[in-house]
Amino acid sequence: MESLVKGGAGNSRSFGGAFAGKRVLVTGHTGFKGAWLCEWLLALGAHVTGFALPPVTTPALFDELGLAGRIKDRRGDVRDLAAVRAAVDAARPDYVFHLAAQPLVRLSYAQPVETYATNIMGTVHLLEAVRLAGIRCAVVVVTTDKCYENTERAHAYREEEPMGGHDPYSSSKGATELVVSAYRRSYFSAADSPVRLASARAGNVIGGGDWALDRIVPDCIRSLQRGEAIPVRNRHATRPWQHVLEPLSGYLWLGAALANPQVSGLRFQVSDYASAFNFGPSPDATRPVVALVEEVLKHWPGQWEDRTDPKAVHEATLLSLAIDKAARVLGWKPVWDFTATIAQTVGWYRLVSADAAVAATHTRRQIAAYETAARALNLTWTQ
């Protein structure tokens, strides 16, 4: 495990140095992905403002990283337009990464109104706040691979395919994509528009510091910490598993290219970047839940048990993403394969479970290790 944790902070020259000294607003910064993104942005030299509700889990990665004292930490609800406008006006951001959301499929069945209000109207409020602020900025709205109309067939979804969603969460994210498209075409399509807008769709994101309920990796870790068998409720469900740093590298590179299309060196225009992008893993990482659980147990020995519930709410069985566009337009591709992703993830939890004080240091080391691995692949964002 020692070889996985060597290294220091991230490199401020990554992503063409786009974020050094820049003002960046991250909504949802108290969540799992938002906390990782803030940590990386700080390493890149950005001045970060966060806007979100308090963390919903205990522990929470946001607290483990001590981010409240290292960024401008604003608390508020994206369902409150006035609060969102105040946050945007105060931050005057060069970049906005909109991650605030109700992110859980099963919770969306219990709280559909909150899910739709947060995910759809929260995005409307953010885009309206940016529009009314009259500032020049690049905006990346984060949705999900579940935004597509899933036909449950062996097919990797491409960006131009229809939006949909069986459950409230998935359909709210499909609708969010429609909102982004409408705002872009209605307000931000002119060549001289000060706002440049894109959306990003990731696969099933895992990594250290996710403590949410009803997610398989946190469920694994909690059970292993207690010495109990891991409950697996949908062992055959197949997902595109990826480490959290994979989509975050895509979001950051997309934001940098929106602000300055020349940064990628790939001869594309603003209109090519102001669109939707999938950021998924390589095909070998699209595996059933049981394969993920068994890989986890290679690094933290234990047992699992089948808790399949025939009366459970519907969740998609088969889902994967095509990432050709990100490769062609951004020069982006995943860095860590499935086994490395699980090793990095479980390694984080085991170290932090033994000593919570190392969470921030180890998170920064993983960011540095990821950048080093990406640089060895000569990825465009590392040059």
TAGIRA-V321902 format. One record per pair of residues at least 24 apart in sequence whose C-alpha atoms are under 10 Angstrom apart, sorted by the first residue. I is the first residue (numbers start at 1). J is the second residue. D is the distance in Angstrom with one decimal. If there is no record, write none. Layout:
i = [I I]
j = [J J]
d = [D D]
This chain:
i = [1 1 1 1 1 1 1 2 3 4 4 4 4 4 4 4 4 4 4 5 5 5 5 5 5 5 5 5 5 5 5 6 6 6 6 6 6 7 7 7 7 7 7 7 7 7 7 7 8 8 8 8 8 8 8 8 8 8 9 9 9 9 9 9 9 9 9 9 9 9 9 9 9 10 10 10 10 10 10 10 10 10 10 10 10 10 10 10 10 11 11 11 11 11 11 11 11 11 12 12 12 12 12 12 12 13 13 13 13 13 13 14 14 14 14 14 14 14 14 14 14 14 15 15 15 15 15 15 15 15 15 15 15 15 15 15 15 16 16 16 16 16 16 16 16 16 16 16 17 17 17 17 17 17 17 17 18 18 18 18 18 18 18 18 18 18 18 18 19 19 19 19 19 19 19 19 19 19 19 20 20 20 20 21 21 21 21 22 22 22 22 22 22 23 23 23 23 23 23 23 23 23 23 24 24 24 24 24 24 24 24 24 24 24 24 24 25 25 25 25 25 25 25 25 25 25 25 25 25 25 25 26 26 26 26 26 26 26 26 26 26 26 26 27 27 27 27 27 27 27 27 27 27 27 27 27 27 27 27 27 27 28 28 28 28 28 28 28 28 28 28 28 28 28 28 29 29 29 29 29 29 29 29 29 29 29 29 29 29 30 30 30 30 30 30 30 30 30 30 30 30 30 30 31 31 31 31 31 31 31 31 31 31 31 31 31 31 32 32 32 32 32 32 32 32 32 32 32 32 32 32 33 33 33 33 33 33 33 33 33 33 33 33 33 34 34 34 34 34 34 34 35 35 35 35 35 35 35 35 35 35 36 36 36 36 36 36 36 36 36 36 36 36 37 37 37 37 37 37 37 37 38 38 38 38 38 39 39 39 39 39 39 39 39 39 40 40 40 40 40 40 40 40 41 42 42 42 43 43 43 46 46 47 47 47 47 47 48 48 48 48 48 48 49 49 49 49 49 49 49 49 49 50 50 50 50 50 50 50 51 51 51 51 51 51 51 51 51 51 51 51 52 52 52 52 52 52 52 53 53 53 56 56 57 57 57 57 58 58 59 59 59 59 60 60 60 60 61 61 61 61 61 61 61 62 62 63 63 64 64 64 64 64 64 64 64 65 65 65 65 65 65 65 65 65 65 66 66 67 77 77 77 78 78 78 78 78 78 78 78 78 78 79 79 79 79 79 79 79 79 79 79 79 80 80 80 80 80 81 81 81 81 81 81 81 82 82 83 83 83 84 84 84 84 84 84 84 85 85 85 85 85 85 85 85 85 86 86 87 87 88 88 88 88 88 88 88 89 89 89 89 89 89 90 92 92 92 92 92 92 93 93 93 93 93 93 94 94 94 94 94 94 94 94 95 95 95 95 95 95 95 95 95 95 95 95 96 96 96 96 96 96 96 96 96 96 97 97 97 97 97 97 97 97 97 97 98 98 98 98 98 98 98 98 98 98 98 99 99 99 99 99 100 100 100 100 101 101 101 101 101 102 102 102 103 103 103 103 103 103 104 104 104 104 104 104 104 105 105 105 105 105 105 105 105 105 105 105 106 106 106 106 106 106 106 106 106 106 107 107 107 107 108 108 108 108 108 109 109 109 109 109 110 111 111 112 112 112 112 113 114 115 115 115 115 115 115 116 116 116 116 116 116 116 116 117 118 119 119 119 119 119 119 119 119 120 120 120 120 120 120 120 120 120 120 121 121 121 121 122 123 123 123 123 123 124 124 124 124 127 127 127 127 127 127 127 128 128 130 130 131 131 131 131 131 134 134 134 135 135 135 136 136 136 136 136 137 137 137 137 137 137 137 137 138 138 138 138 138 138 138 138 138 138 138 138 138 139 139 139 139 139 139 139 139 139 139 139 139 140 140 140 140 140 140 140 140 140 140 140 140 140 140 141 141 141 141 141 141 141 141 141 141 141 142 142 142 142 142 142 142 142 142 142 142 142 142 143 143 143 143 143 143 143 143 143 143 143 143 143 143 144 144 144 144 144 144 144 144 144 144 144 144 144 144 144 145 145 145 145 145 145 145 145 145 145 145 145 145 145 145 145 146 146 146 146 146 146 146 146 146 146 146 146 146 147 147 147 147 147 147 147 147 148 148 148 148 148 148 149 150 150 150 150 150 151 151 151 151 152 152 152 152 152 153 153 153 153 154 154 154 155 155 155 155 155 156 156 156 156 156 156 156 156 157 157 157 157 157 157 158 158 158 158 158 158 158 158 158 159 159 159 159 159 159 159 159 159 159 159 160 160 160 165 166 166 166 167 167 167 167 170 170 173 177 177 180 180 181 181 181 184 184 188 189 189 189 190 191 191 194 195 195 195 196 196 196 196 196 196 196 196 196 197 197 197 197 197 197 197 197 197 197 198 198 198 198 198 198 198 198 198 198 198 199 199 199 199 199 199 199 199 199 200 200 200 200 200 200 200 200 200 200 201 201 201 201 201 201 201 201 201 202 202 202 202 202 202 202 202 202 202 202 202 202 202 202 202 202 203 203 203 203 203 203 203 203 203 203 203 203 203 203 203 203 204 204 204 204 204 204 204 204 204 204 204 204 204 205 205 205 205 205 205 205 205 205 205 205 205 206 206 206 206 206 206 206 206 206 206 206 207 207 207 207 207 207 207 207 207 207 207 207 207 207 208 208 208 208 208 208 208 208 208 208 208 208 208 208 208 208 209 209 209 209 209 209 210 210 210 216 216 216 216 217 217 217 217 217 217 217 218 220 220 220 220 220 220 220 220 220 221 221 221 221 221 221 222 223 223 223 224 224 224 224 224 224 224 225 225 225 225 225 227 227 227 228 228 228 228 229 229 229 229 229 230 230 230 230 230 230 230 230 231 231 231 231 231 231 231 232 232 232 232 232 232 232 232 232 233 233 233 233 233 233 233 233 233 234 234 234 234 234 234 234 234 234 234 234 234 235 235 235 235 235 235 235 235 235 235 235 236 236 236 236 236 236 236 236 237 237 237 237 237 237 237 237 237 238 238 238 238 238 238 238 238 238 238 238 238 238 239 239 239 239 239 239 239 239 239 239 239 239 239 240 240 240 240 240 240 240 240 240 240 240 240 240 240 241 241 241 241 241 241 241 241 241 241 241 241 241 241 241 241 242 242 242 242 242 242 242 242 242 242 242 242 242 242 243 243 243 243 243 243 243 243 243 243 243 243 243 244 244 245 245 245 245 245 245 245 245 246 246 246 246 246 246 246 246 246 246 246 247 247 247 247 247 247 247 248 249 249 249 249 249 249 249 249 249 249 250 250 250 250 250 250 250 250 250 250 250 251 251 252 253 253 253 253 253 253 254 254 254 254 254 256 257 257 257 261 263 263 263 263 264 264 264 264 264 264 265 265 265 265 266 266 266 266 266 267 268 268 268 269 272 272 273 273 273 276 276 277 277 277 277 277 277 277 277 278 278 278 278 278 278 278 279 279 279 279 279 279 279 279 279 279 280 280 280 280 280 280 280 280 281 281 281 281 281 281 281 281 281 281 282 282 282 282 282 282 282 282 282 282 283 283 283 283 283 283 284 284 284 285 285 285 285 285 285 286 286 286 286 286 287 287 287 287 288 288 289 292 292 292 293 295 295 295 295 295 296 296 296 296 296 296 297 297 298 298 298 299 299 299 299 299 299 299 300 300 300 300 300 327 327 330 330 330 331 331 331 331 332 332 332 332 333 333 333 333 334 334 334 335 335 335 335 335 335 335 335 335 336 336 336 344 344]
j = [299 343 344 346 347 348 351 347 369 340 343 344 347 348 362 365 366 369 370 344 347 348 361 362 363 364 365 366 367 368 369 362 364 365 366 368 369 361 362 364 365 366 367 368 369 370 371 372 43 361 362 363 364 365 366 367 368 369 39 40 42 43 44 361 362 363 364 365 366 367 368 369 371 39 40 41 42 43 44 45 364 365 366 367 368 369 370 371 372 40 43 44 45 367 368 371 372 382 40 41 42 43 44 45 46 43 44 45 381 382 383 43 44 249 252 253 371 375 380 381 382 383 44 249 250 252 253 254 255 256 257 263 264 380 381 382 383 253 256 257 260 262 263 264 380 381 382 383 44 45 46 256 263 381 382 383 44 45 46 95 252 253 255 256 257 259 260 263 43 44 45 46 47 48 94 95 252 255 256 44 45 46 47 45 46 47 48 46 47 48 93 94 95 47 48 49 91 92 93 94 95 96 137 48 49 50 91 92 93 94 95 96 97 137 138 139 49 50 51 72 87 88 91 92 93 94 95 96 97 98 139 50 51 52 73 93 95 96 97 98 99 100 140 51 52 53 74 75 76 77 78 84 87 96 97 98 99 100 101 126 141 52 53 54 55 75 76 77 78 97 98 99 100 101 102 53 54 55 62 67 68 71 73 74 75 97 98 99 100 54 55 56 57 60 61 62 63 67 68 73 75 99 100 55 56 57 60 61 62 99 100 101 103 209 210 211 212 57 60 61 62 99 205 206 207 208 209 210 211 212 244 61 62 99 100 205 206 207 209 210 244 245 247 248 61 62 97 98 99 100 248 60 61 62 63 64 65 66 67 209 210 61 62 65 207 208 209 244 245 248 363 364 367 97 99 244 245 248 249 251 252 62 65 67 70 71 65 66 67 70 71 360 363 364 367 245 248 249 252 363 364 367 368 252 67 70 71 364 367 368 71 95 71 72 91 93 94 72 73 91 93 95 96 73 74 87 88 90 91 92 93 96 74 75 76 87 91 96 97 75 76 77 78 83 84 87 88 91 98 99 100 76 77 78 84 99 100 101 77 78 100 211 212 210 211 212 213 211 212 209 210 211 212 209 210 211 212 208 209 210 211 359 360 363 209 360 359 360 209 352 356 357 358 359 360 363 209 356 357 358 359 360 361 362 363 364 359 360 360 101 118 122 117 118 119 120 121 122 123 124 125 126 114 117 118 119 120 121 122 123 124 125 126 118 121 122 125 126 121 122 124 125 126 128 129 125 129 125 126 129 122 125 126 127 128 129 130 125 126 127 128 129 130 131 132 133 129 133 126 129 126 127 129 130 132 133 135 129 130 132 133 134 135 133 130 133 134 135 136 137 130 135 136 137 138 139 135 136 137 138 139 195 255 259 136 137 138 139 140 195 196 252 255 256 258 259 126 127 130 137 138 139 140 141 197 255 138 139 140 141 142 198 199 251 252 255 122 123 126 127 139 140 141 142 143 199 200 123 140 141 142 143 126 141 142 143 142 143 169 172 173 169 172 173 143 144 169 170 173 212 168 169 170 212 213 214 215 146 167 168 169 170 214 215 313 314 315 316 167 168 169 213 214 215 312 313 314 315 168 169 213 214 167 168 169 170 172 167 168 169 313 314 168 168 169 167 168 169 172 168 168 168 169 170 171 172 173 168 169 170 171 172 173 175 176 172 172 143 169 171 172 173 174 175 176 171 172 173 174 175 176 177 178 179 180 172 175 176 179 176 173 176 177 179 180 176 179 180 183 179 180 183 184 187 195 197 183 187 194 195 183 187 188 194 195 193 194 195 193 194 195 193 194 195 196 259 193 194 195 196 197 255 258 259 194 195 196 197 198 254 255 256 257 258 259 260 274 195 196 197 198 199 251 254 255 256 258 259 274 180 196 197 198 199 200 251 252 254 255 258 274 275 276 176 177 180 197 198 199 200 201 251 255 276 173 176 177 198 199 200 201 202 247 248 251 276 277 170 172 173 174 175 176 177 199 200 201 202 203 276 278 169 170 173 174 176 177 199 200 201 202 203 204 205 278 279 170 173 174 200 201 202 203 204 239 240 278 279 280 319 320 321 170 171 172 173 174 201 202 203 204 316 319 320 321 171 172 173 174 175 176 177 201 173 174 177 201 319 321 174 316 317 318 319 320 316 317 318 319 316 317 318 319 320 317 318 319 320 318 319 320 318 319 320 321 322 240 283 318 319 320 321 322 323 278 319 320 321 322 323 276 277 278 320 321 322 323 324 325 200 201 275 276 277 278 321 322 323 324 325 275 276 277 316 314 315 316 313 314 315 316 315 316 201 201 276 275 276 274 275 276 274 275 274 270 271 274 271 270 271 259 258 259 274 255 257 258 259 270 271 273 274 275 254 255 258 259 270 271 273 274 275 276 251 254 255 258 271 272 273 274 275 276 277 251 254 255 273 274 275 276 277 278 247 248 250 251 254 275 276 277 278 279 247 250 251 276 277 278 279 280 321 240 241 242 244 246 247 248 250 251 277 278 279 280 281 320 321 323 239 240 241 242 243 244 246 247 278 279 280 281 286 319 320 321 238 239 240 241 242 243 244 247 280 281 286 319 320 239 240 241 242 243 244 245 246 247 248 280 281 241 242 243 244 245 246 341 342 344 345 346 242 243 244 245 341 342 343 344 345 346 347 348 349 363 243 244 342 344 345 346 347 348 349 350 351 352 359 362 363 366 345 348 349 352 359 363 244 345 349 289 290 292 293 289 292 293 296 342 345 346 349 292 293 296 297 300 302 303 304 346 296 300 346 349 350 353 349 302 303 304 297 300 301 302 303 304 350 300 302 349 350 353 301 302 303 302 303 304 305 302 303 304 305 306 293 297 302 303 304 305 306 307 293 303 304 305 306 307 308 289 290 293 304 305 306 307 308 309 289 290 305 306 307 308 309 310 312 288 289 290 306 307 308 309 310 312 315 316 317 288 289 290 291 292 293 305 306 307 308 317 287 288 289 290 291 308 317 318 287 288 289 290 315 316 317 318 319 285 286 287 288 289 290 291 292 316 317 318 319 320 281 285 286 287 288 289 292 316 317 318 319 320 321 280 281 282 283 284 285 286 287 288 318 319 320 321 338 280 281 282 283 284 285 286 287 288 289 292 320 337 338 341 342 279 280 281 282 285 286 334 335 336 337 338 340 341 342 280 281 334 335 336 337 338 340 341 342 344 345 370 341 345 334 335 336 341 366 367 370 371 279 280 281 332 333 334 335 336 341 370 374 278 279 280 281 332 333 334 279 279 332 333 334 335 370 371 374 381 382 277 278 279 280 326 330 331 332 333 334 381 277 279 381 330 331 332 380 381 382 326 329 330 332 381 381 329 330 381 330 330 380 381 383 329 330 331 380 381 383 330 331 380 381 328 329 330 331 380 329 328 329 330 329 329 330 326 329 330 325 326 322 323 324 325 326 327 329 330 321 322 323 324 325 326 327 321 322 323 324 325 326 327 332 333 334 320 321 322 323 324 326 333 334 320 321 322 323 333 334 335 336 337 338 320 321 322 323 333 334 335 336 337 338 320 321 322 323 337 338 337 338 339 320 336 337 338 339 341 318 319 320 321 338 318 319 320 338 317 318 317 338 339 342 342 338 339 342 343 346 339 342 343 345 346 347 342 346 342 343 346 342 343 344 345 346 347 350 343 346 347 349 350 379 380 379 380 381 378 379 380 381 374 379 380 381 374 377 379 380 374 377 379 370 371 372 373 374 375 376 377 379 370 373 374 369 370]
d = [9.4 8.1 8.5 9.9 6.8 9.7 9.6 9.3 9.3 9.1 8.3 6.8 8.1 9.5 9.7 8.4 7.3 7.1 9.5 8.5 8.7 8.9 9.4 6.6 8.8 9.1 5.6 6.1 9.4 8.8 7.1 8.8 9.8 6.1 7.9 8.2 6.9 9.9 9.3 8.2 5.1 7.7 8.6 5.7 6.1 9.7 9.9 8.8 9.7 8.2 9.0 9.7 6.4 5.2 8.5 8.3 5.8 8.2 9.5 8.5 9.3 6.0 8.8 8.7 9.8 9.1 5.3 6.3 8.8 7.1 5.6 9.1 9.8 9.2 6.8 8.8 8.7 5.0 6.4 9.3 7.0 8.1 9.1 6.0 4.8 8.6 9.0 7.1 9.2 9.3 6.7 6.1 8.8 9.3 7.5 7.7 9.4 8.9 9.5 8.8 8.9 6.3 3.9 5.9 8.8 10.0 7.2 9.2 9.2 7.7 8.0 9.9 7.3 9.8 9.7 9.1 8.1 9.4 9.2 6.0 4.9 6.8 8.7 8.6 9.9 7.1 5.8 9.3 9.3 6.6 8.8 8.0 8.4 8.0 4.5 6.1 7.6 8.7 7.6 9.3 9.7 9.8 6.1 7.8 8.9 6.6 7.4 6.9 7.5 8.7 9.9 8.7 9.1 9.4 9.6 9.6 8.5 9.4 9.0 9.9 9.0 8.8 8.7 5.7 8.8 8.4 8.5 8.3 9.6 6.1 6.3 5.2 8.4 9.9 8.9 8.5 8.8 9.5 7.8 5.7 4.3 5.1 8.1 5.7 5.1 6.3 9.7 5.1 5.9 8.3 7.8 6.2 7.8 4.8 6.1 7.6 7.1 7.2 4.8 5.3 6.6 8.8 9.7 4.9 6.2 8.4 7.7 8.4 5.1 5.9 4.8 5.8 7.7 9.3 9.6 9.9 4.8 5.8 7.5 9.3 8.6 7.6 6.7 8.4 5.8 8.1 6.3 4.8 6.3 8.1 9.4 4.9 6.4 8.5 9.9 9.5 8.5 6.0 4.9 6.0 7.0 8.3 9.9 4.7 5.7 9.3 9.5 9.8 9.6 9.6 8.3 9.4 9.6 7.9 6.5 5.0 5.3 5.0 8.8 8.9 9.7 4.8 7.4 9.3 9.2 9.7 9.8 9.4 9.0 8.9 7.1 5.0 3.7 6.9 9.7 8.7 9.3 8.9 7.6 9.2 9.9 10.0 8.5 9.4 9.7 9.4 9.1 7.5 7.5 6.4 5.2 8.3 9.8 7.9 7.7 5.3 8.2 8.7 9.1 9.0 9.3 9.9 8.9 6.3 7.9 8.8 7.6 7.4 6.8 8.5 8.0 9.2 9.8 9.6 8.4 9.5 9.3 9.7 7.6 6.1 7.3 10.0 9.8 9.4 8.8 8.8 6.5 5.4 7.8 8.4 8.9 9.1 9.6 7.8 9.8 8.5 9.2 9.1 9.1 8.3 6.7 8.7 9.4 8.0 9.3 8.2 8.9 9.1 6.6 8.2 9.3 9.1 6.4 5.2 8.9 9.5 7.8 9.8 7.7 9.0 10.0 8.1 8.3 8.9 9.5 9.4 8.7 7.8 7.8 8.2 7.9 9.2 8.9 9.1 9.8 9.1 8.3 6.5 9.1 9.3 8.8 9.1 9.8 7.9 9.5 8.1 7.9 9.8 7.8 9.3 9.5 8.6 8.1 7.4 8.8 9.1 8.8 9.4 9.6 9.2 7.7 7.0 9.3 8.8 9.8 8.4 8.3 8.1 9.0 9.3 9.7 9.9 7.3 8.3 9.5 9.2 10.0 6.3 8.6 8.7 8.9 9.7 9.9 6.1 7.2 8.6 9.4 9.3 6.6 9.7 8.5 9.6 5.7 7.9 9.7 8.6 9.1 9.9 9.7 5.5 6.2 8.0 8.3 9.3 8.0 7.0 9.1 9.9 9.5 9.8 8.3 5.2 6.1 7.3 9.5 9.3 6.7 9.4 5.8 8.6 8.8 9.3 8.2 9.1 6.4 6.4 8.4 7.4 9.0 8.5 9.1 6.8 9.5 7.0 7.5 6.6 8.8 8.4 5.0 7.0 7.9 8.2 8.9 9.8 8.6 9.7 9.8 9.6 8.2 9.4 7.4 7.8 8.8 6.0 6.6 9.9 9.5 9.9 9.1 9.1 6.4 4.6 8.4 9.8 8.2 9.6 9.4 7.6 9.3 10.0 8.3 8.2 8.8 6.5 8.7 9.9 7.8 4.6 7.6 9.1 6.8 7.3 9.1 6.4 5.7 8.8 9.2 6.4 5.1 8.8 9.2 7.2 9.4 9.5 9.2 7.8 7.6 9.8 8.9 8.0 8.8 5.3 7.7 8.4 7.6 8.6 8.5 9.3 9.9 9.5 8.7 6.7 6.3 9.5 9.1 6.5 9.2 7.8 7.5 9.5 8.0 4.7 7.6 9.8 8.3 7.8 8.3 9.6 9.6 8.8 8.2 10.0 6.5 6.7 9.6 7.3 9.4 8.0 8.4 9.2 6.2 9.3 8.9 9.9 9.1 8.1 9.4 6.9 8.7 8.6 9.2 7.8 8.1 6.4 8.6 9.5 8.1 6.6 4.5 6.5 8.7 9.6 9.8 8.4 8.7 5.3 4.8 5.9 8.1 9.6 9.6 9.5 7.0 8.5 9.5 8.2 9.3 9.9 9.1 7.2 6.3 4.7 6.2 8.1 9.5 8.3 8.6 6.0 5.0 6.1 7.3 10.0 9.7 7.9 8.7 8.2 9.4 7.7 7.8 9.5 7.5 6.2 4.8 5.9 9.0 9.3 10.0 9.3 8.8 6.8 5.5 7.8 9.9 9.3 8.5 9.7 9.1 8.7 9.6 9.9 9.3 7.6 9.6 9.9 9.3 9.1 7.1 9.2 9.4 9.7 9.7 6.8 9.2 8.8 8.6 7.7 8.3 9.5 7.0 7.4 5.3 7.2 8.7 9.7 9.3 9.2 7.6 9.9 8.6 9.1 8.3 9.6 7.4 9.7 9.4 7.3 8.7 8.2 9.2 8.3 9.3 8.5 7.4 5.5 5.3 8.9 9.5 7.0 6.4 7.9 7.9 9.5 9.4 8.6 9.5 8.9 5.8 7.7 9.2 8.7 9.9 7.0 6.4 9.8 9.9 7.2 9.6 7.1 7.5 9.9 8.6 5.5 8.6 9.0 9.3 8.8 8.9 8.9 8.2 9.8 6.1 6.6 9.8 8.6 6.7 9.7 6.1 7.3 9.1 6.6 5.1 8.9 9.4 7.5 9.7 9.7 9.9 8.3 9.1 9.1 10.0 6.8 9.4 7.6 7.9 8.3 6.9 8.2 8.5 9.1 8.1 7.4 9.4 9.9 9.6 9.1 8.6 9.8 9.9 7.8 9.2 7.7 8.5 9.1 7.6 10.0 7.6 8.5 9.9 6.5 7.3 8.1 4.3 5.5 8.2 9.0 9.6 6.4 5.1 6.5 8.7 9.3 8.8 7.1 8.4 5.9 4.8 6.1 8.2 9.1 6.0 7.9 8.9 5.9 5.5 9.3 9.2 7.2 6.1 4.8 6.3 8.3 9.9 9.4 6.8 10.0 8.1 9.0 9.1 9.7 8.6 6.1 5.0 5.4 6.9 6.9 8.7 7.6 6.3 8.9 9.0 9.6 9.4 8.8 8.6 7.7 7.7 6.3 4.6 6.2 8.9 8.9 10.0 9.3 9.2 9.3 9.1 8.8 5.7 4.9 6.2 8.0 9.7 10.0 8.1 9.7 9.8 9.4 9.4 5.8 8.1 9.9 7.4 7.3 7.0 6.0 5.1 7.2 9.9 9.8 9.8 9.8 8.0 6.8 8.5 10.0 9.5 9.5 7.4 4.4 5.1 6.7 8.4 9.8 8.6 9.4 8.6 8.9 9.3 9.0 5.3 5.5 5.4 7.9 9.7 9.0 7.6 8.8 8.4 7.9 7.6 6.9 5.2 8.0 9.6 7.3 7.7 8.4 8.9 8.3 9.4 8.5 7.9 9.4 9.8 6.3 7.7 5.1 4.1 7.9 8.5 7.6 8.0 8.7 6.4 9.7 9.8 9.5 9.8 8.2 7.6 9.5 8.2 7.4 9.7 9.2 9.9 8.6 9.0 7.2 6.7 5.4 7.0 9.9 9.2 6.7 8.0 9.6 7.2 7.8 8.0 8.8 7.7 6.8 8.0 8.6 9.9 9.1 9.8 7.3 4.8 4.5 4.9 8.7 8.7 8.1 6.4 4.8 5.5 8.8 9.7 8.7 7.5 9.5 6.6 5.4 7.5 8.4 8.4 9.6 8.7 8.9 6.1 6.3 6.6 8.9 8.1 8.8 9.7 8.1 10.0 8.3 9.6 9.4 7.9 8.2 8.3 8.9 7.4 7.8 9.3 9.8 9.8 9.6 9.5 8.3 9.1 9.2 9.5 7.9 8.7 8.0 8.6 9.3 9.8 8.1 8.7 9.6 8.3 8.5 9.7 9.3 9.0 9.8 9.0 10.0 6.2 7.3 7.8 8.8 8.6 6.2 9.4 10.0 8.8 7.6 9.7 9.6 9.5 8.3 5.2 7.2 9.2 9.4 7.9 8.1 7.9 9.6 9.6 6.8 4.6 4.8 5.7 7.8 8.7 9.1 9.9 9.4 7.9 6.3 4.7 6.3 8.7 8.4 9.8 8.1 6.8 8.6 8.6 5.8 4.9 5.9 7.0 8.3 9.7 9.4 7.6 6.1 4.7 6.0 7.9 8.8 8.8 9.6 8.6 9.3 8.8 6.0 9.1 9.1 9.5 8.6 6.0 4.9 5.5 8.8 9.9 8.2 9.9 7.4 5.3 6.3 6.6 9.4 9.5 9.6 8.1 8.2 6.9 5.1 7.2 9.3 8.7 7.4 7.1 10.0 6.4 5.6 4.9 6.1 8.5 8.8 9.9 8.3 9.1 9.4 9.6 9.4 9.8 8.3 6.1 5.1 5.7 5.2 8.8 8.5 8.0 10.0 9.1 9.7 7.0 6.1 5.1 5.6 9.1 9.9 8.1 8.4 9.9 7.1 9.9 8.3 5.4 5.6 8.2 7.7 8.0 9.6 7.3 4.6 7.8 9.5 7.8 8.7 9.9 8.9 8.5 9.8 7.8 5.0 7.1 8.0 5.2 5.7 9.3 9.9 8.9 8.9 9.6 8.0 9.7 8.7 7.8 7.3 9.0 8.3 9.0 9.8 9.7 9.4 7.9 9.9 8.8 8.1 9.8 8.5 7.9 8.4 9.5 8.8 8.8 9.4 10.0 7.4 7.9 8.9 9.6 9.5 9.6 8.5 9.7 9.0 8.8 8.1 7.4 8.8 9.5 10.0 8.9 9.2 9.1 9.0 7.4 7.9 6.5 8.3 9.5 10.0 9.5 9.8 9.6 9.1 8.0 9.6 7.3 8.9 7.6 7.4 8.3 9.8 6.7 4.8 4.6 6.1 9.6 8.3 9.8 8.0 6.2 4.2 6.0 8.5 9.2 9.9 9.2 6.1 5.3 6.2 5.7 8.8 8.0 7.7 8.4 6.9 6.1 5.2 5.2 6.9 9.8 9.2 9.9 8.8 6.4 4.6 4.3 6.5 9.5 8.8 8.9 7.0 8.3 8.1 7.6 5.7 8.1 9.7 9.5 8.8 9.9 8.4 6.5 4.9 4.9 8.4 9.4 8.9 9.7 7.4 8.7 7.6 9.5 8.8 5.2 6.0 6.7 9.0 9.8 7.1 8.7 8.1 5.2 5.8 8.3 8.4 7.1 4.3 6.1 8.5 9.7 6.4 5.1 3.9 6.2 9.0 9.3 9.8 8.4 5.9 4.9 6.3 8.1 10.0 8.0 5.2 5.7 6.3 7.4 9.6 9.1 8.0 6.5 5.5 6.4 9.4 6.7 6.2 8.2 7.7 8.7 5.8 4.1 6.7 8.9 9.3 6.9 5.5 7.3 9.5 8.0 6.6 9.1 9.7 9.4 5.6 6.0 7.4 9.4 9.4 8.4 9.3 9.4 7.2 8.3 9.2 9.3 6.9 5.6 8.7 7.2 8.9 8.3 9.6 8.0 8.1 7.2 9.8 6.6 8.8 9.8 8.6 9.2 9.3 7.5 8.9 8.6 8.9 5.4 8.0 8.2 7.5 10.0 9.0 9.3 9.3 9.1 9.3 9.7 8.9 7.3 7.5 9.4 7.5 7.8 7.8 9.5 8.3 5.9 7.0 7.9 9.7 8.8 10.0 8.7 5.5 7.1 8.9 9.9 9.6 8.4 8.9 9.1 8.4 9.4 9.0 9.9 9.6 9.2 9.8 8.2 10.0 8.8 8.8 6.4 9.4 8.1 8.4 9.8 6.8 8.4 9.1 9.0 9.2 8.4 8.9 7.5 9.4 8.2 8.9 6.3 9.7 9.0 9.6 7.2 9.4 9.7 9.2 9.8 8.0 9.8 9.8 10.0 9.2 8.7 9.8 8.8 6.7 7.8 6.4 7.1 9.1 9.2 9.4 8.1 10.0 8.7 7.2 7.4 7.8 9.0 8.8 10.0 7.0 8.8 9.7 7.4 9.6 9.7 7.6 8.3 9.3 9.5 9.6 7.8 9.4 6.9 6.2 10.0 9.5 9.6 6.7 6.8 5.5 8.4 7.5 6.6 9.8 7.7 8.2 6.0 9.4 9.2 6.9 9.3 8.4 8.0 8.1 7.9 5.8 7.2 6.1 9.9 9.3 8.3 7.4 8.9 8.0 8.9 8.0 7.9 5.7 8.5 8.5 7.7 8.3 9.8 9.1 9.0 8.3 8.1 6.6 8.9 9.0 7.2 8.5 8.1 8.6 8.8 9.7 9.5 9.6 7.7 7.1 9.9 9.5 9.7 6.7 5.0 8.5 9.2 9.2 8.1 6.6 9.0 8.5 9.3 9.6 9.5 9.0 8.9 8.6 10.0 8.7 9.2 7.8 9.5 9.1 7.4 6.8 8.4 9.6 9.3 6.3 7.7 8.7 6.6 9.8 9.8 9.1 9.4 8.8 9.5 8.4 6.8 9.8 9.7 6.6 7.6 9.0 9.8 7.3 8.7 9.7 7.8 9.9 10.0 9.5 7.6 8.5 9.8 6.7 5.7 7.9 9.8 6.6 7.0 7.6 9.1 9.5 7.6 9.6 8.4 9.9 9.5 7.5 9.0 9.9 6.7 5.8 9.5 9.5 7.8 9.0 7.9 8.0 8.7 10.0 9.9]
